[in-house]
Amino acid sequence: MNPRVLIIEDNEQNLYLLTFLLTMNGYLVESAGEGTSGIEKAKAHVPDLILLDIQLPIMDGYAVARALREQPTLLAVPIVAVTSYAMPGDKEKALESGCTGYIEKPINPETFLAEIGVYFSPETGK
């Protein structure tokens, strides 16, 4: 079965690129344009990976990551911050809020799949 990825991203261009790269490589993709709906979608259909923008409307990605980590069914799901926040301390802040990893925007389409691939088991692809 193909890995399921939830993308929580409000920028349509970034969402399009991430979705394109993932679907062209066999991933099943669901998306949310803001944090609250992303949390609800993650709870309803537990994904294998969550890609989380930090600069979101209403509820920032740090708060979203903390809320996701409060859900017992989501504790083992890797959350990767995909963000343009690249100042000293930003990566640490994302990790402290509950993210498993951190990828800076703009993403590199040539290396992106390898960057997220480390969060999947080699045996199952999940």
ZATI-651857 format. One record per residue (C-alpha): residue in three letters; y, z, x. Coordinates in steps of 0.02 Angstrom, whole numbers. Layout:
<atoms>
(ALA,(Y,Z,X)),
...
</atoms>
This chain:
<atoms>
(MET,(0,0,0)),
(ASN,(173,-43,63)),
(PRO,(290,98,114)),
(ARG,(424,146,-12)),
(VAL,(602,168,51)),
(LEU,(747,242,-46)),
(ILE,(918,186,15)),
(ILE,(1065,295,-36)),
(GLU,(1215,185,8)),
(ASP,(1376,144,-84)),
(ASN,(1430,-9,18)),
(GLU,(1358,-166,-60)),
(GLN,(1354,-266,104)),
(ASN,(1262,-128,197)),
(LEU,(1142,-106,51)),
(TYR,(1108,-293,46)),
(LEU,(1070,-302,232)),
(LEU,(956,-150,231)),
(THR,(866,-210,75)),
(PHE,(845,-386,146)),
(LEU,(773,-325,311)),
(LEU,(654,-204,227)),
(THR,(590,-317,87)),
(MET,(565,-463,206)),
(ASN,(450,-349,305)),
(GLY,(346,-286,161)),
(TYR,(434,-125,114)),
(LEU,(462,-78,-68)),
(VAL,(646,-33,-89)),
(GLU,(738,70,-218)),
(SER,(923,108,-203)),
(ALA,(1058,223,-266)),
(GLY,(1246,201,-247)),
(GLU,(1287,386,-240)),
(GLY,(1206,551,-199)),
(THR,(1166,625,-368)),
(SER,(1071,472,-428)),
(GLY,(986,462,-257)),
(ILE,(923,640,-274)),
(GLU,(858,605,-450)),
(LYS,(770,445,-394)),
(ALA,(690,536,-246)),
(LYS,(627,674,-360)),
(ALA,(559,551,-489)),
(HIS,(471,434,-366)),
(VAL,(444,518,-198)),
(PRO,(478,386,-64)),
(ASP,(399,373,108)),
(LEU,(572,366,190)),
(ILE,(752,395,136)),
(LEU,(895,302,219)),
(LEU,(1053,401,185)),
(ASP,(1234,352,210)),
(ILE,(1343,502,252)),
(GLN,(1508,439,183)),
(LEU,(1468,434,-2)),
(PRO,(1578,457,-155)),
(ILE,(1570,620,-255)),
(MET,(1440,707,-145)),
(ASP,(1434,670,42)),
(GLY,(1272,633,133)),
(TYR,(1264,805,213)),
(ALA,(1260,886,40)),
(VAL,(1134,757,-19)),
(ALA,(1019,794,128)),
(ARG,(1030,981,94)),
(ALA,(991,954,-91)),
(LEU,(843,841,-49)),
(ARG,(774,973,69)),
(GLU,(779,1102,-72)),
(GLN,(646,1000,-164)),
(PRO,(469,1054,-114)),
(THR,(400,879,-148)),
(LEU,(525,802,-27)),
(LEU,(507,921,121)),
(ALA,(393,802,217)),
(VAL,(493,645,179)),
(PRO,(593,584,330)),
(ILE,(779,566,295)),
(VAL,(872,453,415)),
(ALA,(1061,456,415)),
(VAL,(1127,279,430)),
(THR,(1311,304,459)),
(SER,(1469,246,544)),
(TYR,(1506,427,591)),
(ALA,(1483,416,778)),
(MET,(1595,551,849)),
(PRO,(1527,691,958)),
(GLY,(1438,815,847)),
(ASP,(1409,696,701)),
(LYS,(1226,668,742)),
(GLU,(1197,855,760)),
(LYS,(1284,888,595)),
(ALA,(1171,762,508)),
(LEU,(1015,840,585)),
(GLU,(1073,1016,540)),
(SER,(1097,963,358)),
(GLY,(915,910,345)),
(CYS,(908,734,413)),
(THR,(759,689,522)),
(GLY,(848,551,617)),
(TYR,(1012,460,642)),
(ILE,(1056,275,659)),
(GLU,(1234,217,691)),
(LYS,(1316,78,591)),
(PRO,(1332,-63,610)),
(ILE,(1144,-73,621)),
(ASN,(1064,-197,740)),
(PRO,(951,-308,634)),
(GLU,(845,-348,787)),
(THR,(802,-165,821)),
(PHE,(818,-84,650)),
(LEU,(635,-99,597)),
(ALA,(577,-22,761)),
(GLU,(704,118,740)),
(ILE,(637,166,569)),
(GLY,(457,128,617)),
(VAL,(446,290,715)),
(TYR,(451,384,549)),
(PHE,(290,305,486)),
(SER,(112,351,534)),
(PRO,(30,214,640)),
(GLU,(-133,233,542)),
(THR,(-63,214,368)),
(GLY,(107,133,395)),
(LYS,(177,278,292)),
</atoms>
